[in-house]
Every structure is written in structure tokens, then in C-alpha cells.
């Protein structure tokens, strides 16, 4: 294939997953160009047996000649980089929140709404790392009955904040076990041996931006603008893979047996549901895997039309890099590169 790919954010945690996934899935491309911030420029990254040099991200030249630009950067940077890439004929696939709620930009989970790629204008957005697995599970289950309400509580790994947060958890854990002083810089509270019920900043309504993003993105992906939705997002001392407790209210009762069948048939979802043998999704199992693990499926005893379940999914893979690569694969398969 003659496809040229640029990766912005190549030295970050998600960037590392992009490289791993592109190699694992043998993504068809002729050339890969790596970009990051000035302080990382000049470093070498090995890919497909070759040492590639990371360059400073200069929009004036980084995207020229590229067919696909994966952007894993800050929201502010994405707001500049993605339009710049689109202007020179590339398709930018962005994993920030910059364009997720822009009605002119498709927000895509390929297993759910890949057809939305048909109307892209040079930018495609991939959803939040918590939204992706939740939307996949809801999409599978709504085949049994329309969904009226969703209440979700997330248990989010520190890698979702970045590599500095991973280091902070490690440093705090060592300090706590040694009886030393706990240093904080990434989070407002100690994260080691603790839970923090705040992911992102708070809004006037008492919800955080992360909780609001989950609501709005889920509604958009599923095409359910009026879906009743409430989330509580919690940061936990886990390195990789987010977990969620999900309560779903349907229009009609859905039996757990039927739910298991639908989930087992959903691409990208794997059932781990045998509580009697202590088999249920764990973040340690979900880390470095592609599937959304779902289990503890049961009737909601407080709601005759409700189901309750638990899921775990790798926030860096399906929650970010893998979903973006799958979007790129769909663009190639549908011959949609460069379409305006």
C-alpha cells in the first residue's frame, strides 16, 4: 500500500500503544512519520525493525504528503493540528475531546457507527476512553429492548491521566510502604491506597467534565439524544484498564440469559461471567487486550426492567489507540481517504 501515516504524540503512553497496534495488526502503509514535542525531537523509536526519528510537530510540514494523521495530543493542540492536516488532504483521527461533539465531525466506534465515516470532512474523532466500552455494551443490549436510562460508576486507571500519573502512583506507593513523605503533583490527593471521586474539573451542576463527556458522547454515538444518563467517575490506584458498574433501564424487561447471548455476539466484547467460580472482569486481565470484558450480569432487584453488569477494558487500547486504528482500517477498506 502507498499509505503514508503521521503519528502526533508518538512518545506518550497512547502513542506507544499506537505503535504496538499498528505493528500487531500489520496496518497497510508505506511510511510512518513520528512527531512529538520539541523536548522529544531527535529521539529514536523502533518500529518494524527500523529506528525511526521523532520530529518536532510543525503543522506546516508534518502533515504534507500524509494520508492519515493520528493525533494523540492535548485538546488545544488537536484544535490546531487536525484542521491543518485536513487542509493538506489528510484525514486526521483525533483522540482528544476537541471535536467529539462537533456535529460536522463523525464520532466513531467502528463496531457501532462506522457508516458515519462516509460524511467525514477530513477529521474523525474517537470517543473518550470510558465512552467506547460503555457504548459497545449498550449497543449490543439495545437489540433486546430500547434503553431508557443508564447509571454508570467508573473506576479509572491512572494511565488515563498520562505517564506522569503512572510515575506518581509508583512513587507514592513506595513512599507509603516505606513510611516516607507522600508527594503530590498530578492529583489533588494521594492516589496510592486511595480513591479520588474526581476525574477532570467540576461543572456548575456538580458533575465533572469527564462525567458530562460520557453522557454527551454516548448519546451521540448511539443516536439517543434524550437518553437519561448519570455518571460518577472515580480515579483508582490501578495502572491500566478502566472498570465500570453499569445499571441499565430498558423499556421492557431483559433477561440476563438474553443479555449474555447478545453480548457474546457483539464484536469486540468478551463474556467473563461465572461468579460461582470467581470469574468476572478484572482490570489486570483487561490490560493489554483488545476486548471489552463483561460479567456479573444480573437483574436489577430495584427495577423490574433493569439489568446490572460490570465491565473492564484497556483504556489505552480500545479506549484510545485501537479504536483510532480501527477507524483508519475502515477508512482504507471503504476507500474514504482524502474524501471531502
MIVEX-509920 format. One record per residue (C-alpha): x, y, z. Coordinates in steps of 0.05 Angstrom, whole numbers, plus 32768, in hexadecimal, padded with zeros to 4 digits. Layout:
<recs>
XYZ;...
</recs>
This chain:
<recs>
800080008000;801780477FF2;7FF880648032;80228096805A;8011809D80A4;802680D480D4;802080C7811F;801E8104814C;802D80F48195;805980B98185;807F80BB81C7;804280BC81F5;801F80818216;7FE9807E81E0;801E808981AA;8042804B81C1;8002802481B9;7FF780408173;803B8025815E;802F7FE1817E;7FEA7FDB815E;7FFF7FF28119;80357FBD811A;800A7F868137;7FD17F928106;80017F9A80CB;7FE07FDB80B7;7FEC7FE6806C;801980228064;80578035803C;80738066806F;806A807980B8;808080BE80D1;808580CC811B;80798110813D;8079812A8184;808D816881AB;80D0818B81A3;80EE816981E0;80E3812481C1;80FA8137817C;813781108166;812780D28190;8124808E816E;80EA805D816F;80F080178151;80B780028123;80B57FC580F5;81007FBA80FE;8113800280EE;8127803C811B;80FB8078810B;810E80BE8120;80DA80E78146;80D1812D812A;80B6816D8147;806C81768134;806D81AF8102;802781B180E1;804481D580A5;806B81978090;8057815C80BD;8018814C8097;802E8159804F;802881198027;800680F3805F;7FC780CC8051;7FB680BF809B;7FCA80E980D7;7FC080C9811B;7FBD8102814E;7FC880F08197;7FD5813481B7;7FB4816781E3;7F6F818181D1;7F8D81C581C0;7FC281A78193;7F8F817B8170;7F6581B88161;7F9F81D28138;7FBD8192811C;7F7E81708102;7F6581A980D5;7FAD81B380BD;7FB1816A80A9;7F6D816C8086;7F8181AA805F;7FBA8185803D;7F8F8149802B;7F9C81198065;7F6780FA8092;7F75810C80DB;7F5E80D9810F;7F5D80FC8151;7F5980DE8197;7F4F811F81BD;7F0D813F81CF;7F178178819D;7EE581608169;7EBC812A818B;7E7D8153818F;7E87817A814E;7E4C81678122;7E78816E80E4;7EA9813980FE;7E9880EF8103;7EA080D18148;7EAC8088813A;7EB08044815B;7EB78017811D;7E8F7FDE813B;7E54800D8143;7E5380468111;7E89803C80DC;7E59805680A7;7E61809C80C4;7EA6809C80A4;7E8580A78061;7E7980F08070;7EBC8103808F;7EDB81468079;7F2381348089;7F1B812B80D5;7F0180EF80FB;7EFC80ED8147;7F0580B08174;7EDE80B281B5;7EF380B681FE;7F158078821A;7ED9806B8247;7EA580798212;7EBE804581E0;7EB480058209;7E74801E8227;7E56802F81E4;7E687FEB81C8;7E457FC78201;7E077FF481FC;7E047FEB81B0;7E047F9F81B8;7DCE7F9F81ED;7D9F7FD081CB;7D917F9A8197;7D657F7A81CD;7D407FB981E2;7D47800581DC;7D7080248214;7D4F80588240;7D8480688274;7DCD805A8285;7DF1806482C7;7E3B805482C5;7E73805882F9;7EB9805582DD;7EFA803D82FE;7F2F805E82D3;7F79804B82CF;7FAF808082D7;7FCB80758291;7F8D809B8279;7FAE80D98295;7FF180CB8274;803780B18284;804280E482BB;800780C782E1;8023808182D9;8065809882F7;804080BB832F;801A807C8343;805C80548343;80818089836C;80488092839E;8041804783A7;808B803F83B6;808A807A83E5;804C8061840A;8069801B8413;80AA8039842D;80878069845C;80A180A58435;808380E6841F;804D80E483E9;805A811683B1;801F812D8386;802281528344;7FF381318312;7FB68126833E;7F9A81528376;7F9E811883A7;7FC980DA83B2;7FB680A58380;7FDD806B839E;7FB0804083CA;7F78807283BE;7F3E80838390;7F3080C98374;7EE880D7835E;7EFE810C832D;7F13810282E5;7F1C814682C2;7F01818882DD;7EBD819482FB;7E8381B582D8;7E4E81E282F8;7E1D81A882FB;7E4C81808328;7E61814E82F2;7EA8814D82D7;7EB9815A828E;7ECA81108287;7E8580FC829F;7E64812E8270;7E8F81168235;7E7980CE8241;7E3080E4823F;7E34810E8201;7E6280E081DA;7E3880A281EA;7DF980C581D4;7E1A80DB8193;7E3980978180;7DF88072818E;7DCC80A7816E;7DA480AE81AF;7DA380F981BD;7D7080F281F4;7D9180B78219;7D8D80C18265;7DD480BA827E;7DFB80C482BE;7E4580B582CB;7E7480B78306;7EBD80B182F1;7EF1809B8323;7F3D8097831D;7F598058833C;7FA0803E834A;7FA28011830D;7FD5801B82D6;7FAF80068298;7F677FF48285;7F288017829C;7EEE7FF282BD;7EA4800582C3;7E667FF282E9;7E2C7FFD82B9;7DE1800082C9;7DB47FFF828B;7D69800C828A;7D457FF0824C;7D007FFB8232;7CF17FB1823B;7D117F7E8269;7D517F5E824E;7D657F1C826C;7DAF7F11827E;7DB07ED38252;7D9B7EFC8215;7DCD7F338227;7E067EFF8229;7DF37EE781E4;7DF27F2D81C7;7E347F4081E8;7E567F0081D1;7E417F118189;7E5B7F59818D;7E9F7F628169;7ED47F7B819A;7EAE7F6281D8;7EC17F258201;7E977F058237;7EBA7EF68279;7E7E7EE382A2;7E817EA982D2;7E7D7EC68318;7E787E828339;7EC07E758322;7ED47EBE8332;7ED87ECD82E7;7EC77F1582D7;7EEB7F4E82B3;7F2A7F6882D5;7F547FA282BD;7F937F7882C4;7F747F488290;7F5C7F808262;7F9F7FA48260;7FC47F9A821E;7F887F7781FE;7F577F9081C9;7F147F7681E2;7EE37F978211;7EDA7F648249;7E937F5F8265;7E777F37829F;7E4E7F3782DF;7E107F3E82B4;7DD27F3C82DF;7D8C7F5782E8;7D867F99830C;7D5F7F88834B;7D497FD18352;7D2F7FD6830B;7D037FA382E6;7D1E7FBA82A2;7D667FC282B7;7DA77F9C82AF;7DE97FA582D4;7E2D7F9182BA;7E787F9D82C4;7EAC7FA9828E;7EF67FB48286;7F1B7FCD8249;7F617FE68238;7F5C80328236;7F9B803A820C;7F88800681D7;7F3D800081C8;7F31804081F0;7F62806781C3;7F96804C8192;7F73800C817C;7F328030816D;7F5880648144;7F7D802F811C;7F3C800A810F;7F1F804C80F5;7F5B805180C6;7F50800980AF;7F088019809F;7F1D80588078;7F4C802D804E;7F1A7FF58044;7EE48026802F;7F13804F8003;7F04808E802A;7F4A80AB8031;7F4D80F28019;7F0280F5800E;7EE5813B8017;
</recs>
